[in-house]
């Protein structure tokens, strides 16, 4: 819905203001993805994503991700999320799905220490 896209844009704007605070970036990143999941209108997807966030907080990923999130990488991720937002706002499902696939590959590399 237009209101959901506007809300997602507001979250993105808050994310783009962060330059060095990895913890704040991760919190807003989680909020960003929660809004995307909720925007699908599928409570199963939203619930699954909540479970993923909860499990990541309890795993080594949280520590590793914060160590990985340098100011340069925060900037790179912000640009990527901006592209994802533009695809969602344009209702370009193919571009949004492609972004998510690429992001998952990046996450996998991070988890496996294959930078």
ABEGO torsion letter per residue (X at the ends): XAAAAAAAAAAAAAAAABAABAAAAAAAAAAAAAAAAAAAGBAAAAAAAAAAAAAAAABAAAAAAAAABBAAAAAAAAAAAAAAAAAAAAGBAAAAAAAAAAAAAAAAAAAAGAX
